[in-house]
Amino acid sequence: MIARMWRGWVPTEKAAEYVEIVERTGMAGYRRTPGNEGAQLLTRDLGDGRTEIVTLSWWTDLDQIRAFAGDDIDHAKYYPEDDEYLLDREATVAHFDVASPSSP
């Protein structure tokens, strides 16, 4: 399994509104792509007027990620609404191999 992670930062006063947009766009896109094993959206108030947004999605393999993201899976996928909210964003996403838990 592969975990895909992206981060962005929004004004705290717009965080709840942006979460709804991300759920409707990127998160819905993750979840309806075959091979997606789930997706989560995390938020963290940084206390300086910014809120960090993290998306985590779980995939069976890289080909399934390509079905969502296109050929360059390391390039972050953005939607038109993002520019109105994001103060800063990662241009790339990180992919991690998910280790299987050890058996006792």
C-alpha positions in Angstrom: 0.0 0.0 0.0 1.1 3.6 -0.7 0.2 6.7 1.3 0.0 10.0 -0.6 0.4 13.2 1.4 -0.1 16.9 0.5 0.0 20.1 2.6 -1.2 23.6 2.2 -1.9 26.7 4.5 -5.0 28.9 4.6 -6.1 31.8 6.7 -7.6 30.3 9.9 -10.9 32.3 9.4 -11.3 30.5 6.0 -10.3 27.1 7.1 -13.7 25.6 7.6 -14.9 26.9 4.3 -11.8 25.5 2.5 -12.2 22.1 4.2 -15.6 21.9 2.6 -14.1 22.7 -0.8 -11.3 20.1 -0.5 -13.9 17.5 0.6 -16.0 18.3 -2.5 -13.0 18.4 -5.0 -9.8 16.5 -4.1 -11.1 14.2 -1.4 -14.1 13.2 -3.5 -11.8 12.6 -6.4 -9.6 10.3 -4.3 -12.4 8.3 -3.0 -14.1 7.7 -6.4 -10.9 6.5 -8.1 -10.5 2.8 -8.3 -7.6 1.6 -6.1 -8.1 4.3 -3.5 -8.4 2.6 -0.1 -9.5 5.7 1.8 -8.6 9.4 2.4 -8.4 11.7 5.3 -8.2 15.4 5.7 -6.3 16.9 8.7 -6.3 20.5 10.0 -4.0 22.2 12.5 -4.4 25.8 13.8 -0.9 27.2 13.9 -1.8 30.0 16.2 -0.5 32.7 13.9 -3.6 33.2 11.7 -2.8 30.2 9.5 -4.2 26.7 9.5 -2.3 23.9 8.0 -4.3 21.4 5.8 -3.0 17.9 5.2 -4.6 15.3 2.9 -3.7 11.7 3.3 -4.8 9.1 0.9 -4.2 5.4 0.7 -3.6 3.5 -2.6 -3.1 0.0 -3.8 -0.3 0.9 -6.2 1.2 3.7 -8.2 -0.9 3.0 -11.3 -4.0 3.7 -9.3 -2.5 7.1 -8.2 -1.8 7.9 -11.9 -5.5 7.3 -12.6 -6.2 10.2 -10.2 -3.2 12.5 -10.6 -2.0 11.9 -14.2 1.5 10.7 -15.3 3.5 13.0 -13.0 2.2 11.6 -9.7 4.6 13.8 -7.7 2.9 17.0 -9.0 0.1 18.3 -6.7 -3.3 18.5 -8.3 -5.1 21.8 -7.8 -8.6 23.1 -8.5 -9.7 26.6 -9.5 -11.1 27.4 -6.0 -7.7 26.8 -4.3 -6.2 30.1 -5.4 -8.8 32.0 -3.4 -7.9 30.3 -0.1 -4.3 29.1 -0.1 -1.6 31.3 1.4 1.0 28.7 0.6 1.1 25.2 -0.8 3.4 22.4 -1.7 3.8 22.0 -5.4 4.6 18.3 -4.9 3.1 15.5 -2.9 5.0 12.9 -1.0 4.5 9.1 -1.4 5.3 6.6 1.3 5.4 2.8 1.3 3.1 1.7 4.1 4.9 -0.9 6.2 2.9 -4.0 7.2 2.6 -4.3 11.0 4.9 -7.0 12.5 3.2 -10.1 13.9 4.1 -11.0 17.5 
